[in-house]
Each structure stands twice: as C-alpha cells, then as structure tokens.
C-alpha cells in the first residue's frame, strides 16, 4: 500500500444536502445492532417511500410494480416514459435499463423515494424503459440471495417479456445494467451470470457502474485517509460485509474483492462495455480503480470518469450540478453504445 497522502479536498455542498446526509448516516447507524441484526421497524419509519403511478405520470413517467416471485417478495418497479406509446404517443423502440439500488445490501429498496426519483430521471432523460429491482436484503438474506434475485429478474424478463408486463416497444436486445454502490456490485455479478447463461431475448450491451461497492482484506490508502466524509467508513463497510458474506468468509471473497486473489476469469466472456464513476472523496475509490484496471486487463471495454470533489452517492441529490452532469454522461454512454449496434 502506498504511503502517499491523499490531498485534502474541501467538501462544499448546500446546507440542505449536508443535513440530508447527516440524517441518513444517523438513521442507518442507529438501526444497526451490535449482534449483526437491523432494527427494521425504526428503519422503515425513516425510509420514505414512493408509491407507483400506473395511471397518472409523475414527472412525465408512469410506474407500476411487477411481481416476479411472491414467496421471496421479489419484484421490480417498471418506469415508462409518458410519450413512449402507452398513451398513444410515438411507439418507437426504447432501450431497457435494469437498475439495482445501493444501501450496502442491507438498506433501502426500489420504493425508496430517492431511488424512485433517480429511475424516473433515467427513464425521462434517455428515454428508456427502466426496471428497478427490489432484491432481498441482509442480514436476513445473505449471499448469494441478492445475486440470485438480480439474475432471476433478467430471466423473468427473458421469458416472454416478463409474462407480458413490458410495453411492446421495450427492446430487449438493447439492455443496460446499472447500479450504484452495492447495486453496482450486484450489477457486475449479474452481468457475469448473464454472460454464462445465454438468454434467448435479453442482450446486455452496457454496464453503468456508479461508485461500486467493492472491498478486500487490505486497508487501502483511501479507506485510511478519507475519514469523516458522507456515508462510507471502514466501520460501516466492515459491518455490512460481515452480515452479507457466508460464515467463515473474509473480505477477499470474490463477491467483495472482484479483482483480488480469488477473482473470476472473465477474459473469455462477452462482458458488456462499462462506464464507471469514481469520486475523489469516496473512501472506496481505490477498490473501484482496481476494478477498472482489472476489466482492462481482462480485455474489456471500460471508461472511467472521475469527480474529484464529490462524495459517495452524490448523484442522488439533484440539486448538485455534478449530479446533473452524471446523468448527462450516462445518457451519452447509452447513446454511444446504441449507435454502435
């Protein structure tokens, strides 16, 4: 590990954003118990959720909840732009973006208001048909439940267009996987599974990896030196990994340290082109950069974009100019990738 010191950066954000960050951090810390469980009752009181809007668009986007497997409460929220053909508008085909939310595999859901707003922005800006997956959470459901859920949603979609629940203009040959933090970790592992599965209708052509949640046994320079920034700390990530991994596993497990000593060989897979976002004030950035370099060494197409003065999960705050820029850069990636098909 390098002995260099990361240059200190001043975190300049609006006071309302700063207050929201403080509240979110306090709530998640208060809900985590020392015995490795979560106070879901407390968490649910403060995890504000949005209802679907199947009949009246919100910010020009309709949404509805589609059940995949009721026995494990596996479902996704489907977002359809208002002028995509469902209301008599232009029925031109649209790409499909399958989104996995963050939260350390332990917190939040597809109905969380913040992620509902994010997915509406994706659907409206591209435009695209967006599926936001509500996967099972730890510690009640450990690895590999989250990866199983993500993969099973794609298999459900591949099977007769999710039993007819997708709009007719959803183009399954132009699928993108996307996620932030733990959702980006999940998107990577689902992408690997999809490459090995050989679906009939679903073709994943791109991966949008926003500040992916990776780790390892080693303490990296950024983990040790970037202390006190929003959301991410060694103590929090250690707790989340501990309640996620199988008993007896350490953080060099391939689910965590995807580019480490136990990494899967993906060099022979048709892995999708990837765009990855890294922030200078994110303690996880060293792991994210290693992932990017591993993709390149594996012969995969990958683009790294850095926001030097931003923090983990910054993009969920639409009042930040950098958030708007990220959505524009994701749109450019999607458009560029589609133009090559």
N, C-alpha and C positions, 0 to 999 in steps of 0.2 A: 504494500500500500504506500502511495506517495506521501512524503512528509510536507509537500507544498500546502500552503494555506489558501483556502478559498477567499477571494477578495470579498469583503463585506459589501452588501448591497442594501440600500435603503428601501424599505417597503413603503411605497406611497400609494395608498388606496383610500377611497371615500370612507367617511366615518360610518355610514350605514353598512357598507360592506364589511368593515372591520368589526362592527357589532354583530353582524350575522355570523361571521367566522368564529367569534368568541362564544356565542350561544351554541353553535353546532359542536364545537370542541367540548364544552362543558357538558352538554347533554350526552354525547357518546361516552365521555369518561365516567359520568355518574351512572350510566346504565350498565357498565361493565363491572361484573362482580369478581372478587378475588378467587372464587372457586371455578372460574372459567365459564360461567353462565352469564346471560344477559337478562336484565330486567325489562322484558318486552312491554309490560304494562306501562312503565314510565316512558320508554322509548316511543311507543305508539301515541302517547298523549302529545308528544312534541314533534313527531314526524308528520308534518302536514301533507295531506294527500289531495289529489285532484280526481274528480270523477270523469269517466269517459263522456264524450259529447257526440253520440251517434247521429243525432237529428239536427243539431244546430252547431255550425262550425265555431270554434274558438280560435281567434287569430287566423282565420281562413283555413282551418284544418279540422276535419272530422276525426273522431276517435271512437274505438269500441274495443271491448275486452273479449278475447277469443280463448276458450279453454282448450288446453292440449291434453292434460291428464288430471282429472279432478281428485284422484287418490293422493296426489302429492302437491296439489294446489299449483300446478304448472300451467301458466297462461302467458299470453302476451297482449300488449296494448297495440292495436293497429291504428296507424295515423295515415289519413288520406287527404291530400290537398284538395281544397274546395273545387278547383277548376280542373279536376283530373278525369272527369267523365261520369262520376257517380251522381252528379246533379245535372246532367245534360250538357256539360262542358266538353272541352276537347278531350277525346279518349286516347290521345297519343300514349304510347307505352312509356312507362316510367321505371327507373331502376328501383331495386328493393334494398333497403338498408336495415340490417338486423343489429339492434343496439343492446348492449349489456351495461347496466348501470354499475357505478362504483359503490364503495362502502366497506372495503376490507373483507368482503364475503360475509360480513356479519350484520350489516346495517342497510337501511333504505330499501326501496322497492321500485317497481316500474310505475307505481301510482304516486310516488313521492312528487310533490308539486314541482320541485326543482327539475327533476328529470322529465316530467311531463312537458314542461316549458322547453327544455332542450330538444326533445324529439319533435315538438311542433316546429321549432326553428329549422331543424334538419329537413322536415317534410316540406316546409314552405319555401326554403331558400334554394333547394336543388333544382326542381322539386323531385320528390321521391316518395315511394310508399315505405313507411317506417314501421318496423316491428320491434317493440321494446319488451324484452324478455323478463318475466318475473320468476327468477330461479330461487331454489331453496337456499336458506342461509345457515351459516354456522353460528353457534356450536351445535345446534340441534341436528344439523345435517352436515357431516364432514365430507372432505374429499373422498371420492370424485363426484359427489352428487351434483355440484354446480356445473361441472363439465358435461355430465350426463344430461342434465336439463337443457343446456345450451344446444348440444348436439341433437337431442330429441326434438327440439323446436324446428330445427332445419329439416330433420327427417319428416316431421309432420307437414311442413311446407312443401317438401318434395313430393309428398304423397297426395296427388290430385288437388294441388293448390290449397293445401290446408283444409281439405274437405269442403272446398268451395267458398271459404271465408275471405279469400283475397279478391280484390277488384280485378276485373278482366284485363286491365291494362298494366298489371304488375308483371314486369318482365323478369322471370326467374333466371334467365341466362345472364343477367346483369346484377348480381347480388354483391353487396358490400357488407362485411362485418365491421362493427365499430364498438368501441367501449372506452371508458375512462377508468384509470386506476385498476381496481380489481376486475372491473368489466373488460379492460384491455387485456389483462392476463387471461381471462376467460375466453375472449375473442381469439387470442393466439392459439390456445389449446383446442378450441372448437375448429379453427381453421385446419390444424394438423389432422384432426379426426376426419374432417370432410374430405381432405385430400386423399386419405386412405379408403374412404367409403365408396367413392364413385357413384354419386347420386345421379338420378336419371334426368331431372329437370333443373335442379339448383346448380348454378355455376358461380362460385365465389371468385370475383375478379379483382377485388381490392380489400385491403385491411386498413382501417383507421384506428391507430393506437395512440390514445391521448394519455400521456403520463402513466404508462403501465406500471402496475404494482408487482414488482419482482424483488427478489432478495437473495440472501445466502448467509452462510455461517460467518463469513468475513464481515468486519465492520469497515465500510468504505469511508473515504475521506469526506464525502458529502454528508453521510449519516452522522459522523462525529462532529463536524464543524458547523453544519447548518442546524442550529438548535434554537427553538423558540419561534419558528415560522409556522404558519397555519397548517392544521390537520395532521401532519406527519411528524412522528417522533419515533425513536428506537423503541421506547417502551410500548407505544401503541401498536406498532407493526409486529413486534415480538409477540404480543398478546394475541393479535389476530392470526398470525401464522400458527401459533400453538394450538388454537381451538379449531383450525382448519385442517391441519395435517393428521395423518393416521398416527396413533400412539407409537412412540419409538422412533419416529422420523425426525430428522433435523432439517435446517433450512437449506441444505444443499439438495433436497428432494427436487426432482425435475419439474414439479409443478411450480416451485418457487424460483429456483435458480436455473432458468431455462437454458442459459448459455454456459452453465458450470460443468463440473466434472461428471455429472450424470445426465447431461443434455441428450435429447433425442437427435438422431441424424435426420435432418430434413432435406439434405442436399439432393436427394432423388425425387422429392415431391414437387408437384406443380403448385407451390405455395404462392398465394396472391401477392401482387405488388403492394407495398406497405408505405404508408406515411406515418411518421411518429413525431409526437410533440414532447419536448423536454423543456423544463424551466430551471432557471439559474438559482431559484430559491427553494427548490424541491430537494429534500434530503435523499430521495430515491433516484436522482438523476444519474449517478454512476452506474447503477444497475441497468437503467434504461439505455445508456450509451453502450454498455456491453452487449445488450440485446441487439441493438442496431448493428454493431460491428459483427456479431455472430451471424446475423442474417446475410450480411455482405459476404462473409467468409463462406457461407453455405451456398453462395451463388444466387441469392435472391435480390430482386429489385427493391430497394428501400431508400426513402428520403427522410432526412432528419431536419426538423425545424425547431429552433430554439427561441424561447422568450426569456431573455437574461434577467429581467426584473420581476418575473411573475412567480407565483407560488402554486402548490399542489391544488388542483381543482379550480383554478382561477376562472376557467371558461364558463362555469355555471352562473357567473354573475354578469348579466347582460349590460350592466352599467359601465363595465370596464371596456375601454377601447380595444384592448388586446383580445377580449372575448369575441368581439365582432370580427376582428381580423382572423382569428382562428376559424370561425365558420366560413369566412371567405376563402381561406386556404384549403379547407376541406372540400368546398364546392369546386375549386379549381382542380384539385386532385381527382375528384369524381368525374368532372367534365373531361379532363385529360385522358383518364383511363378509358372512358366510354368512347372517346374519339379514336382510340386505337383498336377497338373491337371490330 
